[in-house]
Amino acid sequence: MKGRKLLVFLAACVCLVLVGGAATAAPAKGGVLRMAVIDEPPTLDQHVVTSDLTTMIAQHIFEGLYTFNAKYAPVPLLVQSDEVKDGGKVVVLHLRDGVKFHNGKVMDAEDVLASLNRWGKFGARGPVLFGNLEKVEATGKLDITMTFKAPFAPWKNLLAFLNGGPVIYPKDVVATAEKKPIEQYIGTGPYKFAERNPGRYIKLVRFDDYASRTEPADGYAGKREALFDEIRFIPVPDVGTRVNGVKAGDYDYAEQILGDLFDSLKADDAVVTTVNQGATQGLMFFNSKTGPLKENFKLRRALQAAMNMEAVLRTAVGPKELWKASGSFMPDSTTWYSKSGVDAFSNGSAEKAKALAKEAGYAGEKITLMASTSYKFHHDSTMVLVKQLKDAGFNIDYQIYDWATLISKRADPAQWDIFFTHHGFVPDPVLYTFMSESYPGWWTTETKRALAKEFSATMDDAARKLVWDKIQALAYEEVPVIKTGDHFTYDIYSPKLDGLSASSLIWPKFWGVGFKATK
Amino acid sequence: MIAYICRRFLSMIPSLFLASVIVFSFIHFIPGDPAQVMLGDQATPERVQQLRESMGLDRPLYVQYAKWIGGVLRGDMGQSIFFHKPVLDVIADRAETSLLIAVFSMILIIVVGVPIGILSAVRCNSRLDQLFSGASMFFASIPTFWLGLNLMLLFAVTLKWLPTSGFPSIVESGDWSNLRYLVLPCITLAAPNSALIIRLTRSSMLDVARADYVKTAWAKGLSEGSVTMRHIFRNSLISVVSALGFTFVALLAGTVVTETVFSLPGVGRLVVESLLRRDYPTIQGVILIVAFVYMLVNLLVDLSFAILDPRIRYS
C-alpha cells in the first residue's frame, strides 16, 4: 500500500513537472517583434508580385483558400472542404463560415470570386490556372465552383501557393484596385496591416478576431496564433548591420545572412541560426528564338558539359551545409525529386565539352552571357561559369548589368544568348518559369508542349511524377535551362524568441512565435 | 546686393530647366522598366504591359515630360511608382534624416576640423602638426563603410551605448532622444570630411601667412592671436567656406554608403534605390530638388565671401 502511494506521488510529481515544463516552454503573448529585412517591398499585393520579401510579410495579413503542410502537400485554409467531380473537370469549394476580414466584414463566396477573377486576369500566376478554366462562379453563399476545360491536376497547388497567388481580399477592395496594385491591405490573416513608414518599417498588429483553424500546426497549415502585439519589418540593406543589430538586441530576427558568416554565427551564443529549406536555384536560360544556341541542342549540351557546379556553389554560396549540387529541378524534400537526366548535370569536363562543340559545328561564334550584380550570387556564380566555359574554348561575351537593365534586355532575343537568374522554391513543377512559353528563353518545342499538356491533364499523383521525370529528362536533352544547384538561405534570430523551428519551409512565419515566457 | 540675389535666382530657372531635361532624358533612356521591376522576374509580358499602361509609361516621352514638368510648375512632382504616394511626401519623409545628419555632421566637421587646422598651421612642422597630419591622412583614406561598421561593433554591439541602426522620426514622435541614432553616422561622416577641412585650413592659412599684409601685421607688433585670427585665418576662410558649402550639399544627398550601413532613411539611399527600381518620378524629383539646394548653397557661399572679404562687392 505504501509502495502504491509512493508510486502515485511520484506519478503526480512527474505530471506536475511535465505540465510546469510545458507551461514555461510555451511562448508568451505580447511584445514587438523587430525583423530586419533586406529591402522594402513595392507593394503587399500578393496577386501581382512574386517577390519572396512581399510574400514573407504578406502571409501574415492575407490568406489563400489552401496552404501547404510540412510535407508541401496542399491542405485547406479558408476552404472547409472540396469536391472533385466529372473526373477532375469540376471542382466545388466549400468555404469556412464566420471568417472575418480585418475590416470586420465576414468573408463569403462573392469576395472569393472577385479575388479569383482579379488574380486570373491580372495576377502573376493566375493565368496558369485561368488558362485552363472554362468558368468560375459563386454557387452559394459559401460555395465556389470551378469548371475546367479539361481535367487540370495542379489546381490545388496553384491555389495554395501564396507567392503571386490567389489570396482573398474583400470584394470592394478588389473592385477599386483592378489592374493597379491594391492599396488597402485587408485580409483574413492573424496579423493586420497597421502602417507603412517608407524607409523605416512596415507595421502589423495582432488581429484579435482572427478565425484560426483548429487542427494542430503543421507547416503553414493548422492553428495560427498571433502572439506578438506588433511586428515591424525594418529594411536593413547591409548584411553586417543586420547581424550586428541582432547581436546588439536592436532586432529580434534578421533574414538572408552571408554564407561566409555561417560557421561563426552558428558558434555564437548571441544568435540562433535557421536554414530555409525552400531551395533557391541558380538558372541559366538559353535563347531558343535566335542566335547560335537556337535549336542547337548539342551545342547547349557541350556548354553544360564544361560546367562544374560544385565549384560554382562553393564560390557563390559558401559552406557545404548551405548548398546541394543536385541536378533534380525539384528538391529532394519533395515527392517530385527525380534523377532523370541528371548524369549530365555537373561533368566539368573541358574535353567532353570541346568534343561535343565540334560535333555541334561550333566555330567560335560569340555567345553573349548576361548576368546581374544586383544579386551577389548571380555575379559570383557566373564569374566561375564564364571561366569554365572559356577554358573549354567557348567565346563568351560576358555582360554585367543591374537587374532592371538585365530584365529589360532579356525581353529582346537579339541581345543575348544566355542569361543568369534564380528561381525560388515552387511546390509544383508547373510553376517553373521554363515551363511557360512566354518566359524569356521561350522553350516551345513540340515534345515539351506535348509533355506539358500531359502533365497538366494527368490527375493521378504517381502518374504525374512519371510525366515530370520525362520532362526533366527532356530538359537535359534540349537544355532550355541549366540549373546550377540548390542553395539555402539562412536567417538569424535572438535566443529570446520561442516557437521558431530549426528550419523554415519557404518563408519564415511568425504565428505561433513569441518571446520566451519568463519564469 | 538685392539686385544681385534676384539675378542669381533668375539665372537658376534655365539651369533647373536644363537639369530637368537632362535628368528626365537620362533616366528614360537607360534600359529598365519600373513595371517589370515592380512585378518581378516572373511577370508575364501582358501583365507588365497592363501595369505600364496604368502608370502612363506607354505614352510618348515628350507627353510624359510635358505632364511631369507641368505638374512641377504647379508644385506637384508626381506619384512615386514604388511608394505609391506623392514624390514630395516621399522626399519630405527622407529630408528630416538627411537634414539632421548634414547639420550635425557639419557642426562636428567645423568644431573638429577648423581648430585643428588652425593649430596645425600655427605649429607648422611641429610634432603636433605631424600627429594631426598623420591622423587626418588616416581618416581621409579609410572607407566610410569600414569605419561605420567598426564604430557600430564597438559602441553598439560591444559596449551597447548606442543603437546599431535606424532612425525613428523626431518630427513624428517628438522624442529628441532619437538623436542618439545619429551619433555614429555623424561621426562616420564627419571623420573623413574633418580630415579634409584640417588639411585645407592648414594649407590655406600657410598660404596667407606668406602674404605681405601679414608681414606688415607682424611688423606692427600685433599679438600672435590677432595676426593669426584676424589677418591669416579670416583671409584663408574663403576656400574653407567654399569647401564647407560643397561638403554640406554632399552630406545632404551623397551619403548613400553611410545611410546603407546605418539603415538610415535618407535622401542618398532614396536616390540610389529609386534608380535601381527605376522609380522615375522619385529620381526626377529628388535630383531637381538637390540641384536647387546646390544652387542655393552656392549662392549663400558666394554671399558669405562679401562678408569675409570686404574687397568683394556684389552689385
Boltz contact constraints between the chains, C-beta under 6 A:
constraints:
  - contact:
      token1: [A, 42]
      token2: [B, 38]
      max_distance: 6.0
  - contact:
      token1: [A, 42]
      token2: [B, 82]
      max_distance: 6.0
  - contact:
      token1: [A, 48]
      token2: [B, 39]
      max_distance: 6.0
  - contact:
      token1: [A, 49]
      token2: [B, 40]
      max_distance: 6.0
  - contact:
      token1: [A, 50]
      token2: [B, 40]
      max_distance: 6.0
  - contact:
      token1: [A, 50]
      token2: [B, 42]
      max_distance: 6.0
  - contact:
      token1: [A, 51]
      token2: [B, 40]
      max_distance: 6.0
  - contact:
      token1: [A, 124]
      token2: [B, 42]
      max_distance: 6.0
  - contact:
      token1: [A, 124]
      token2: [B, 43]
      max_distance: 6.0
  - contact:
      token1: [A, 179]
      token2: [B, 50]
      max_distance: 6.0
  - contact:
      token1: [A, 179]
      token2: [B, 54]
      max_distance: 6.0
  - contact:
      token1: [A, 180]
      token2: [B, 54]
      max_distance: 6.0
  - contact:
      token1: [A, 198]
      token2: [B, 83]
      max_distance: 6.0
  - contact:
      token1: [A, 198]
      token2: [B, 93]
      max_distance: 6.0
  - contact:
      token1: [A, 199]
      token2: [B, 265]
      max_distance: 6.0
  - contact:
      token1: [A, 200]
      token2: [B, 265]
      max_distance: 6.0
  - contact:
      token1: [A, 236]
      token2: [B, 263]
      max_distance: 6.0
  - contact:
      token1: [A, 237]
      token2: [B, 260]
      max_distance: 6.0
  - contact:
      token1: [A, 238]
      token2: [B, 260]
      max_distance: 6.0
  - contact:
      token1: [A, 238]
      token2: [B, 261]
      max_distance: 6.0
  - contact:
      token1: [A, 240]
      token2: [B, 149]
      max_distance: 6.0
  - contact:
      token1: [A, 241]
      token2: [B, 165]
      max_distance: 6.0
  - contact:
      token1: [A, 241]
      token2: [B, 261]
      max_distance: 6.0
  - contact:
      token1: [A, 241]
      token2: [B, 263]
      max_distance: 6.0
  - contact:
      token1: [A, 244]
      token2: [B, 152]
      max_distance: 6.0
  - contact:
      token1: [A, 244]
      token2: [B, 157]
      max_distance: 6.0
  - contact:
      token1: [A, 244]
      token2: [B, 164]
      max_distance: 6.0
  - contact:
      token1: [A, 245]
      token2: [B, 164]
      max_distance: 6.0
  - contact:
      token1: [A, 245]
      token2: [B, 165]
      max_distance: 6.0
  - contact:
      token1: [A, 247]
      token2: [B, 157]
      max_distance: 6.0
  - contact:
      token1: [A, 248]
      token2: [B, 156]
      max_distance: 6.0
  - contact:
      token1: [A, 248]
      token2: [B, 157]
      max_distance: 6.0
  - contact:
      token1: [A, 248]
      token2: [B, 164]
      max_distance: 6.0
  - contact:
      token1: [A, 250]
      token2: [B, 163]
      max_distance: 6.0
  - contact:
      token1: [A, 250]
      token2: [B, 164]
      max_distance: 6.0
  - contact:
      token1: [A, 404]
      token2: [B, 32]
      max_distance: 6.0
  - contact:
      token1: [A, 404]
      token2: [B, 37]
      max_distance: 6.0
  - contact:
      token1: [A, 404]
      token2: [B, 278]
      max_distance: 6.0
  - contact:
      token1: [A, 405]
      token2: [B, 31]
      max_distance: 6.0
  - contact:
      token1: [A, 405]
      token2: [B, 32]
      max_distance: 6.0
  - contact:
      token1: [A, 407]
      token2: [B, 36]
      max_distance: 6.0
  - contact:
      token1: [A, 408]
      token2: [B, 31]
      max_distance: 6.0
  - contact:
      token1: [A, 408]
      token2: [B, 32]
      max_distance: 6.0
  - contact:
      token1: [A, 408]
      token2: [B, 33]
      max_distance: 6.0
  - contact:
      token1: [A, 409]
      token2: [B, 31]
      max_distance: 6.0
  - contact:
      token1: [A, 433]
      token2: [B, 42]
      max_distance: 6.0
  - contact:
      token1: [A, 438]
      token2: [B, 44]
      max_distance: 6.0
